């Protein structure tokens, strides 16, 4: 599917709601483009968001964004699913999640992602798994949290060895935070769930929920989440440290892309 088809499809769903004839014609267009392989990034085995879930995909993303704005970026990293639902319900400017939207998030959480080429281990067993605020510590000036104990200790040890140009770019992530990141990634891959799952773990499968964290070079922005990070002085220093390990190495068995910035803790 090319970008224009995807945006057309989203517009159709947003404006007309569940207008099946229009969507199914969009669908056959998508299948055509897959068969002719006109999009060089599209593999014919890739799985896309089904048309009948597009409406919920759009509204869930919107509501997650609203909740994030309401509770704040830092807090959103650690809130539980139940707290998120409650926030949407009681905040005056956010509409509560419908049953269909909750079903959509549950499916996204509980589905076996090996069909998307993701083979990592399950980390969170229930969508309602919550992070205890007493177990985490806020890292100043980052908007992120780390688990107390080994993750926090490892981070400060790295900072001592590498220097202050190394920063925390992502720490603890609750199921809710990973759900948002994952659906945002699916949006950026134009609905291609298979492609999204290669660069971001599905909500139940992120090690950010139990200790792992990401580091980057100060001021390097989005580059910190690309292979360009591997060319930085900070990464060069990191490789010399004996007490850390990379989670997603080149050709890892989880099916995740190479992530030199992701520190394996547990
Ligand atoms: Zn990471």
py3Dmol code that shows the C-alpha trace and the ligand (Angstrom):
import py3Dmol

protein = """\
ATOM      1  CA  UNK A   1       0.000   0.000   0.000  1.00  0.00           C
ATOM      2  CA  UNK A   2       1.402   3.381  -0.818  1.00  0.00           C
ATOM      3  CA  UNK A   3       1.044   6.370   1.459  1.00  0.00           C
ATOM      4  CA  UNK A   4      -1.727   7.977  -0.575  1.00  0.00           C
ATOM      5  CA  UNK A   5      -3.885   4.826  -0.488  1.00  0.00           C
ATOM      6  CA  UNK A   6      -3.429   4.568   3.265  1.00  0.00           C
ATOM      7  CA  UNK A   7      -4.351   8.198   3.871  1.00  0.00           C
ATOM      8  CA  UNK A   8      -7.330   7.889   1.506  1.00  0.00           C
ATOM      9  CA  UNK A   9      -8.491   4.873   3.426  1.00  0.00           C
ATOM     10  CA  UNK A  10      -8.187   6.647   6.768  1.00  0.00           C
ATOM     11  CA  UNK A  11     -10.069   9.653   5.400  1.00  0.00           C
ATOM     12  CA  UNK A  12     -12.832   7.433   4.064  1.00  0.00           C
ATOM     13  CA  UNK A  13     -13.272   5.714   7.397  1.00  0.00           C
ATOM     14  CA  UNK A  14     -13.163   8.976   9.311  1.00  0.00           C
ATOM     15  CA  UNK A  15     -15.708  10.731   7.145  1.00  0.00           C
ATOM     16  CA  UNK A  16     -18.094   7.968   6.190  1.00  0.00           C
ATOM     17  CA  UNK A  17     -17.663   5.667   9.144  1.00  0.00           C
ATOM     18  CA  UNK A  18     -18.042   2.016   8.270  1.00  0.00           C
ATOM     19  CA  UNK A  19     -19.007   2.368   4.652  1.00  0.00           C
ATOM     20  CA  UNK A  20     -18.218  -1.127   3.461  1.00  0.00           C
ATOM     21  CA  UNK A  21     -18.431  -0.724  -0.325  1.00  0.00           C
ATOM     22  CA  UNK A  22     -15.961   2.171  -0.333  1.00  0.00           C
ATOM     23  CA  UNK A  23     -13.596   0.420   2.010  1.00  0.00           C
ATOM     24  CA  UNK A  24     -13.683  -2.864   0.164  1.00  0.00           C
ATOM     25  CA  UNK A  25     -12.847  -1.088  -3.073  1.00  0.00           C
ATOM     26  CA  UNK A  26      -9.929   0.518  -1.245  1.00  0.00           C
ATOM     27  CA  UNK A  27      -9.029  -2.956  -0.076  1.00  0.00           C
ATOM     28  CA  UNK A  28      -8.950  -4.452  -3.558  1.00  0.00           C
ATOM     29  CA  UNK A  29      -6.758  -1.562  -4.650  1.00  0.00           C
ATOM     30  CA  UNK A  30      -4.395  -2.407  -1.828  1.00  0.00           C
ATOM     31  CA  UNK A  31      -4.312  -6.051  -2.817  1.00  0.00           C
ATOM     32  CA  UNK A  32      -3.584  -5.057  -6.407  1.00  0.00           C
ATOM     33  CA  UNK A  33      -0.654  -2.974  -5.295  1.00  0.00           C
ATOM     34  CA  UNK A  34       0.652  -5.904  -3.278  1.00  0.00           C
ATOM     35  CA  UNK A  35       0.331  -8.322  -6.160  1.00  0.00           C
ATOM     36  CA  UNK A  36       2.066  -6.005  -8.597  1.00  0.00           C
ATOM     37  CA  UNK A  37       4.576  -5.262  -5.880  1.00  0.00           C
ATOM     38  CA  UNK A  38       4.529  -1.582  -6.730  1.00  0.00           C
ATOM     39  CA  UNK A  39       5.630  -0.631  -3.246  1.00  0.00           C
ATOM     40  CA  UNK A  40       9.195  -1.755  -2.778  1.00  0.00           C
ATOM     41  CA  UNK A  41       8.752  -2.057   1.004  1.00  0.00           C
ATOM     42  CA  UNK A  42       5.714  -4.301   0.746  1.00  0.00           C
ATOM     43  CA  UNK A  43       6.077  -8.033   0.905  1.00  0.00           C
ATOM     44  CA  UNK A  44       3.009  -9.962  -0.198  1.00  0.00           C
ATOM     45  CA  UNK A  45       3.024 -11.857   3.104  1.00  0.00           C
ATOM     46  CA  UNK A  46       2.810  -8.667   5.150  1.00  0.00           C
ATOM     47  CA  UNK A  47      -0.306  -8.258   7.288  1.00  0.00           C
ATOM     48  CA  UNK A  48      -2.170  -4.962   7.309  1.00  0.00           C
ATOM     49  CA  UNK A  49      -4.791  -3.512   9.644  1.00  0.00           C
ATOM     50  CA  UNK A  50      -8.066  -5.085   8.473  1.00  0.00           C
ATOM     51  CA  UNK A  51     -10.576  -2.629   7.034  1.00  0.00           C
ATOM     52  CA  UNK A  52     -13.176  -3.404   9.657  1.00  0.00           C
ATOM     53  CA  UNK A  53     -10.722  -2.382  12.394  1.00  0.00           C
ATOM     54  CA  UNK A  54      -9.641   0.871  10.792  1.00  0.00           C
ATOM     55  CA  UNK A  55     -12.264   2.956  12.556  1.00  0.00           C
ATOM     56  CA  UNK A  56     -11.201   1.730  16.002  1.00  0.00           C
ATOM     57  CA  UNK A  57      -7.511   2.037  15.089  1.00  0.00           C
ATOM     58  CA  UNK A  58      -8.060   5.725  14.343  1.00  0.00           C
ATOM     59  CA  UNK A  59     -10.180   6.537  17.396  1.00  0.00           C
ATOM     60  CA  UNK A  60      -7.993   4.554  19.809  1.00  0.00           C
ATOM     61  CA  UNK A  61      -4.916   6.460  18.627  1.00  0.00           C
ATOM     62  CA  UNK A  62      -6.739   9.752  19.077  1.00  0.00           C
ATOM     63  CA  UNK A  63      -7.887   8.913  22.594  1.00  0.00           C
ATOM     64  CA  UNK A  64      -4.472   7.633  23.674  1.00  0.00           C
ATOM     65  CA  UNK A  65      -3.014  10.927  22.473  1.00  0.00           C
ATOM     66  CA  UNK A  66      -5.629  12.839  24.458  1.00  0.00           C
ATOM     67  CA  UNK A  67      -4.943  10.827  27.609  1.00  0.00           C
ATOM     68  CA  UNK A  68      -1.205  11.402  27.184  1.00  0.00           C
ATOM     69  CA  UNK A  69      -1.753  15.141  26.923  1.00  0.00           C
ATOM     70  CA  UNK A  70      -4.026  15.037  29.968  1.00  0.00           C
ATOM     71  CA  UNK A  71      -1.743  13.071  32.324  1.00  0.00           C
ATOM     72  CA  UNK A  72       1.524  14.471  30.930  1.00  0.00           C
ATOM     73  CA  UNK A  73       4.293  12.838  28.896  1.00  0.00           C
ATOM     74  CA  UNK A  74       6.257  11.542  31.909  1.00  0.00           C
ATOM     75  CA  UNK A  75       3.281  10.019  33.719  1.00  0.00           C
ATOM     76  CA  UNK A  76       1.975   8.437  30.551  1.00  0.00           C
ATOM     77  CA  UNK A  77       5.081   6.229  30.469  1.00  0.00           C
ATOM     78  CA  UNK A  78       3.949   4.348  33.557  1.00  0.00           C
ATOM     79  CA  UNK A  79       0.128   4.440  33.741  1.00  0.00           C
ATOM     80  CA  UNK A  80      -1.867   1.227  33.728  1.00  0.00           C
ATOM     81  CA  UNK A  81      -4.615   0.224  31.307  1.00  0.00           C
ATOM     82  CA  UNK A  82      -7.341   0.629  33.943  1.00  0.00           C
ATOM     83  CA  UNK A  83      -6.071   4.073  34.906  1.00  0.00           C
ATOM     84  CA  UNK A  84      -6.021   5.043  31.246  1.00  0.00           C
ATOM     85  CA  UNK A  85      -9.659   3.940  30.791  1.00  0.00           C
ATOM     86  CA  UNK A  86     -10.687   5.823  33.915  1.00  0.00           C
ATOM     87  CA  UNK A  87      -8.898   8.975  32.792  1.00  0.00           C
ATOM     88  CA  UNK A  88     -10.693   8.921  29.436  1.00  0.00           C
ATOM     89  CA  UNK A  89     -13.995   8.351  31.200  1.00  0.00           C
ATOM     90  CA  UNK A  90     -13.728  11.170  33.705  1.00  0.00           C
ATOM     91  CA  UNK A  91     -11.703  13.819  31.878  1.00  0.00           C
ATOM     92  CA  UNK A  92     -14.233  16.237  30.459  1.00  0.00           C
ATOM     93  CA  UNK A  93     -12.592  16.664  27.059  1.00  0.00           C
ATOM     94  CA  UNK A  94     -11.979  12.983  26.347  1.00  0.00           C
ATOM     95  CA  UNK A  95     -14.665  10.563  25.272  1.00  0.00           C
ATOM     96  CA  UNK A  96     -14.616   7.252  27.102  1.00  0.00           C
ATOM     97  CA  UNK A  97     -13.372   4.167  25.246  1.00  0.00           C
ATOM     98  CA  UNK A  98     -16.147   2.165  23.606  1.00  0.00           C
ATOM     99  CA  UNK A  99     -16.459  -1.592  23.924  1.00  0.00           C
ATOM    100  CA  UNK A 100     -15.228  -1.964  20.340  1.00  0.00           C
ATOM    101  CA  UNK A 101     -12.162   0.158  21.063  1.00  0.00           C
ATOM    102  CA  UNK A 102     -11.361  -1.876  24.168  1.00  0.00           C
ATOM    103  CA  UNK A 103     -11.779  -5.082  22.135  1.00  0.00           C
ATOM    104  CA  UNK A 104      -9.395  -3.673  19.535  1.00  0.00           C
ATOM    105  CA  UNK A 105      -6.736  -2.931  22.177  1.00  0.00           C
ATOM    106  CA  UNK A 106      -7.228  -6.357  23.757  1.00  0.00           C
ATOM    107  CA  UNK A 107      -6.759  -8.039  20.399  1.00  0.00           C
ATOM    108  CA  UNK A 108      -3.633  -5.971  19.774  1.00  0.00           C
ATOM    109  CA  UNK A 109      -2.302  -7.021  23.166  1.00  0.00           C
ATOM    110  CA  UNK A 110      -3.230 -10.725  23.232  1.00  0.00           C
ATOM    111  CA  UNK A 111      -2.702 -11.757  19.597  1.00  0.00           C
ATOM    112  CA  UNK A 112       0.276 -13.992  18.862  1.00  0.00           C
ATOM    113  CA  UNK A 113       2.645 -11.705  16.937  1.00  0.00           C
ATOM    114  CA  UNK A 114       4.627 -14.531  15.306  1.00  0.00           C
ATOM    115  CA  UNK A 115       2.236 -14.095  12.367  1.00  0.00           C
ATOM    116  CA  UNK A 116       3.828 -10.656  11.995  1.00  0.00           C
ATOM    117  CA  UNK A 117       7.358 -12.091  12.090  1.00  0.00           C
ATOM    118  CA  UNK A 118       7.916 -11.114  15.728  1.00  0.00           C
ATOM    119  CA  UNK A 119       9.351 -13.972  17.824  1.00  0.00           C
ATOM    120  CA  UNK A 120      10.293 -12.287  21.105  1.00  0.00           C
ATOM    121  CA  UNK A 121       9.234 -13.559  24.520  1.00  0.00           C
ATOM    122  CA  UNK A 122       6.081 -12.369  26.226  1.00  0.00           C
ATOM    123  CA  UNK A 123       6.916  -9.922  29.013  1.00  0.00           C
ATOM    124  CA  UNK A 124       3.498  -8.712  30.242  1.00  0.00           C
ATOM    125  CA  UNK A 125       0.877 -11.425  30.648  1.00  0.00           C
ATOM    126  CA  UNK A 126      -2.217  -9.303  31.268  1.00  0.00           C
ATOM    127  CA  UNK A 127      -3.277  -6.069  29.621  1.00  0.00           C
ATOM    128  CA  UNK A 128      -4.034  -4.746  33.115  1.00  0.00           C
ATOM    129  CA  UNK A 129      -0.468  -5.382  34.388  1.00  0.00           C
ATOM    130  CA  UNK A 130       0.484  -2.260  36.311  1.00  0.00           C
ATOM    131  CA  UNK A 131       3.771  -0.634  37.240  1.00  0.00           C
ATOM    132  CA  UNK A 132       4.104   0.123  40.930  1.00  0.00           C
ATOM    133  CA  UNK A 133       5.183   3.735  41.377  1.00  0.00           C
ATOM    134  CA  UNK A 134       7.267   2.684  44.352  1.00  0.00           C
ATOM    135  CA  UNK A 135       9.411   0.499  42.098  1.00  0.00           C
ATOM    136  CA  UNK A 136      10.458   3.260  39.731  1.00  0.00           C
ATOM    137  CA  UNK A 137      12.395   6.486  39.910  1.00  0.00           C
ATOM    138  CA  UNK A 138      12.064   9.542  37.698  1.00  0.00           C
ATOM    139  CA  UNK A 139      15.262  10.486  35.910  1.00  0.00           C
ATOM    140  CA  UNK A 140      15.605  14.277  35.999  1.00  0.00           C
ATOM    141  CA  UNK A 141      15.281  16.238  32.752  1.00  0.00           C
ATOM    142  CA  UNK A 142      14.411  13.196  30.642  1.00  0.00           C
ATOM    143  CA  UNK A 143      10.659  12.700  31.119  1.00  0.00           C
ATOM    144  CA  UNK A 144      11.430   9.034  31.723  1.00  0.00           C
ATOM    145  CA  UNK A 145      11.547   6.580  34.609  1.00  0.00           C
ATOM    146  CA  UNK A 146      13.815   3.656  35.451  1.00  0.00           C
ATOM    147  CA  UNK A 147      13.196   0.712  37.737  1.00  0.00           C
ATOM    148  CA  UNK A 148      15.025   1.030  41.042  1.00  0.00           C
ATOM    149  CA  UNK A 149      17.852  -1.426  41.542  1.00  0.00           C
ATOM    150  CA  UNK A 150      19.851  -2.795  38.629  1.00  0.00           C
ATOM    151  CA  UNK A 151      18.460  -0.572  35.828  1.00  0.00           C
ATOM    152  CA  UNK A 152      18.952   2.669  37.762  1.00  0.00           C
ATOM    153  CA  UNK A 153      22.382   1.582  38.984  1.00  0.00           C
ATOM    154  CA  UNK A 154      23.453   0.518  35.469  1.00  0.00           C
ATOM    155  CA  UNK A 155      22.321   3.823  33.980  1.00  0.00           C
ATOM    156  CA  UNK A 156      24.273   5.970  36.422  1.00  0.00           C
ATOM    157  CA  UNK A 157      27.312   3.765  36.087  1.00  0.00           C
ATOM    158  CA  UNK A 158      27.161   4.240  32.310  1.00  0.00           C
ATOM    159  CA  UNK A 159      26.803   7.969  32.721  1.00  0.00           C
ATOM    160  CA  UNK A 160      29.850   8.009  34.963  1.00  0.00           C
ATOM    161  CA  UNK A 161      31.897   6.005  32.437  1.00  0.00           C
ATOM    162  CA  UNK A 162      30.675   7.625  29.214  1.00  0.00           C
ATOM    163  CA  UNK A 163      29.875  11.136  30.355  1.00  0.00           C
ATOM    164  CA  UNK A 164      26.957  13.513  30.372  1.00  0.00           C
ATOM    165  CA  UNK A 165      26.583  13.491  26.579  1.00  0.00           C
ATOM    166  CA  UNK A 166      24.936  10.069  27.018  1.00  0.00           C
ATOM    167  CA  UNK A 167      21.259  10.454  27.904  1.00  0.00           C
ATOM    168  CA  UNK A 168      18.261   8.291  28.688  1.00  0.00           C
ATOM    169  CA  UNK A 169      15.931   8.364  25.665  1.00  0.00           C
ATOM    170  CA  UNK A 170      13.345   5.835  26.880  1.00  0.00           C
ATOM    171  CA  UNK A 171      12.973   4.045  30.179  1.00  0.00           C
ATOM    172  CA  UNK A 172      10.066   2.249  31.818  1.00  0.00           C
ATOM    173  CA  UNK A 173       7.088   1.725  29.528  1.00  0.00           C
ATOM    174  CA  UNK A 174       3.750   0.450  30.728  1.00  0.00           C
ATOM    175  CA  UNK A 175       1.456  -1.626  28.520  1.00  0.00           C
ATOM    176  CA  UNK A 176      -0.404   1.596  27.690  1.00  0.00           C
ATOM    177  CA  UNK A 177       2.709   3.460  26.592  1.00  0.00           C
ATOM    178  CA  UNK A 178       3.871   0.552  24.433  1.00  0.00           C
ATOM    179  CA  UNK A 179       0.362   0.284  22.955  1.00  0.00           C
ATOM    180  CA  UNK A 180       0.542   3.927  21.903  1.00  0.00           C
ATOM    181  CA  UNK A 181       4.053   3.634  20.466  1.00  0.00           C
ATOM    182  CA  UNK A 182       3.068   0.469  18.596  1.00  0.00           C
ATOM    183  CA  UNK A 183      -0.105   1.896  17.054  1.00  0.00           C
ATOM    184  CA  UNK A 184       1.797   5.071  16.117  1.00  0.00           C
ATOM    185  CA  UNK A 185       4.383   2.884  14.411  1.00  0.00           C
ATOM    186  CA  UNK A 186       1.643   0.991  12.546  1.00  0.00           C
ATOM    187  CA  UNK A 187       0.343   4.369  11.395  1.00  0.00           C
ATOM    188  CA  UNK A 188       3.784   5.346  10.132  1.00  0.00           C
ATOM    189  CA  UNK A 189       4.139   2.067   8.258  1.00  0.00           C
ATOM    190  CA  UNK A 190       0.824   2.854   6.555  1.00  0.00           C
ATOM    191  CA  UNK A 191      -1.064   0.096   8.328  1.00  0.00           C
ATOM    192  CA  UNK A 192       1.585  -2.591   7.761  1.00  0.00           C
ATOM    193  CA  UNK A 193       1.627  -4.468  11.102  1.00  0.00           C
ATOM    194  CA  UNK A 194       4.365  -6.836   9.951  1.00  0.00           C
ATOM    195  CA  UNK A 195       6.702  -3.985   9.122  1.00  0.00           C
ATOM    196  CA  UNK A 196       5.860  -2.143  12.356  1.00  0.00           C
ATOM    197  CA  UNK A 197       6.589  -5.250  14.459  1.00  0.00           C
ATOM    198  CA  UNK A 198      10.142  -5.419  13.126  1.00  0.00           C
ATOM    199  CA  UNK A 199      11.005  -2.057  14.611  1.00  0.00           C
ATOM    200  CA  UNK A 200       8.864  -1.956  17.730  1.00  0.00           C
ATOM    201  CA  UNK A 201       7.820  -4.781  20.027  1.00  0.00           C
ATOM    202  CA  UNK A 202       4.048  -5.361  20.328  1.00  0.00           C
ATOM    203  CA  UNK A 203       2.546  -4.145  23.642  1.00  0.00           C
ATOM    204  CA  UNK A 204       2.929  -7.410  25.602  1.00  0.00           C
ATOM    205  CA  UNK A 205       6.486  -7.992  24.417  1.00  0.00           C
ATOM    206  CA  UNK A 206       8.577  -4.998  25.409  1.00  0.00           C
ATOM    207  CA  UNK A 207      11.395  -5.459  27.881  1.00  0.00           C
ATOM    208  CA  UNK A 208      10.947  -1.784  28.736  1.00  0.00           C
ATOM    209  CA  UNK A 209       8.146  -3.064  30.990  1.00  0.00           C
ATOM    210  CA  UNK A 210      10.603  -4.921  33.199  1.00  0.00           C
ATOM    211  CA  UNK A 211      13.965  -3.182  33.171  1.00  0.00           C
ATOM    212  CA  UNK A 212      15.489  -2.452  29.761  1.00  0.00           C
ATOM    213  CA  UNK A 213      16.099   1.124  28.652  1.00  0.00           C
ATOM    214  CA  UNK A 214      17.361   3.109  25.667  1.00  0.00           C
ATOM    215  CA  UNK A 215      20.218   5.563  25.645  1.00  0.00           C
ATOM    216  CA  UNK A 216      21.355   8.104  23.095  1.00  0.00           C
ATOM    217  CA  UNK A 217      23.638  10.982  22.372  1.00  0.00           C
ATOM    218  CA  UNK A 218      22.521  14.328  23.744  1.00  0.00           C
ATOM    219  CA  UNK A 219      21.097  16.542  21.001  1.00  0.00           C
ATOM    220  CA  UNK A 220      21.101  13.729  18.404  1.00  0.00           C
ATOM    221  CA  UNK A 221      17.279  13.584  18.322  1.00  0.00           C
ATOM    222  CA  UNK A 222      15.633  10.980  16.140  1.00  0.00           C
ATOM    223  CA  UNK A 223      19.058   9.739  14.948  1.00  0.00           C
ATOM    224  CA  UNK A 224      19.369   8.057  18.330  1.00  0.00           C
ATOM    225  CA  UNK A 225      16.823   5.496  17.116  1.00  0.00           C
ATOM    226  CA  UNK A 226      18.618   4.748  13.853  1.00  0.00           C
ATOM    227  CA  UNK A 227      21.790   2.852  12.987  1.00  0.00           C
ATOM    228  CA  UNK A 228      23.547   6.233  13.000  1.00  0.00           C
ATOM    229  CA  UNK A 229      23.719   5.927  16.758  1.00  0.00           C
ATOM    230  CA  UNK A 230      26.233   3.102  16.252  1.00  0.00           C
ATOM    231  CA  UNK A 231      28.631   5.647  14.729  1.00  0.00           C
ATOM    232  CA  UNK A 232      28.702   7.953  17.760  1.00  0.00           C
ATOM    233  CA  UNK A 233      31.492   8.328  20.282  1.00  0.00           C
ATOM    234  CA  UNK A 234      28.951   7.455  22.982  1.00  0.00           C
ATOM    235  CA  UNK A 235      28.285   4.080  21.400  1.00  0.00           C
ATOM    236  CA  UNK A 236      32.001   3.485  20.917  1.00  0.00           C
ATOM    237  CA  UNK A 237      32.481   4.036  24.651  1.00  0.00           C
ATOM    238  CA  UNK A 238      29.476   1.863  25.455  1.00  0.00           C
ATOM    239  CA  UNK A 239      30.938  -1.115  23.630  1.00  0.00           C
ATOM    240  CA  UNK A 240      33.927  -1.112  25.969  1.00  0.00           C
ATOM    241  CA  UNK A 241      31.779  -1.531  29.077  1.00  0.00           C
ATOM    242  CA  UNK A 242      31.797  -5.086  30.356  1.00  0.00           C
ATOM    243  CA  UNK A 243      28.675  -4.784  32.526  1.00  0.00           C
ATOM    244  CA  UNK A 244      26.160  -4.055  29.750  1.00  0.00           C
ATOM    245  CA  UNK A 245      24.699  -6.050  26.920  1.00  0.00           C
ATOM    246  CA  UNK A 246      22.713  -5.177  23.809  1.00  0.00           C
ATOM    247  CA  UNK A 247      19.193  -6.659  23.596  1.00  0.00           C
ATOM    248  CA  UNK A 248      18.662  -6.608  19.831  1.00  0.00           C
ATOM    249  CA  UNK A 249      21.860  -7.519  18.063  1.00  0.00           C
ATOM    250  CA  UNK A 250      22.254  -7.834  14.294  1.00  0.00           C
ATOM    251  CA  UNK A 251      20.105 -10.753  13.056  1.00  0.00           C
ATOM    252  CA  UNK A 252      18.613 -11.417  16.493  1.00  0.00           C
ATOM    253  CA  UNK A 253      16.187 -14.306  16.806  1.00  0.00           C
ATOM    254  CA  UNK A 254      13.324 -12.091  18.005  1.00  0.00           C
ATOM    255  CA  UNK A 255      12.907 -10.707  14.503  1.00  0.00           C
ATOM    256  CA  UNK A 256      13.598  -7.148  15.687  1.00  0.00           C
ATOM    257  CA  UNK A 257      15.895  -4.777  13.776  1.00  0.00           C
ATOM    258  CA  UNK A 258      19.390  -4.003  15.102  1.00  0.00           C
ATOM    259  CA  UNK A 259      19.051  -1.641  18.064  1.00  0.00           C
ATOM    260  CA  UNK A 260      22.470  -0.554  19.351  1.00  0.00           C
ATOM    261  CA  UNK A 261      20.804   1.921  21.754  1.00  0.00           C
ATOM    262  CA  UNK A 262      18.725  -0.642  23.660  1.00  0.00           C
ATOM    263  CA  UNK A 263      20.340  -1.855  26.890  1.00  0.00           C
ATOM    264  CA  UNK A 264      19.453  -5.336  28.106  1.00  0.00           C
ATOM    265  CA  UNK A 265      19.124  -5.377  31.863  1.00  0.00           C
ATOM    266  CA  UNK A 266      17.161  -8.455  32.890  1.00  0.00           C
TER     267      UNK A 266
END
"""
ligand_1 = """\
1
ZN
Zn 14.314 0.049 23.559
"""
view = py3Dmol.view(width=600, height=400)
view.addModel(protein, "pdb")
view.setStyle({"model": 0}, {"cartoon": {"style": "trace"}})
view.addModel(ligand_1, "xyz")
view.setStyle({"model": 1}, {"stick": {}})
view.zoomTo()
view.show()
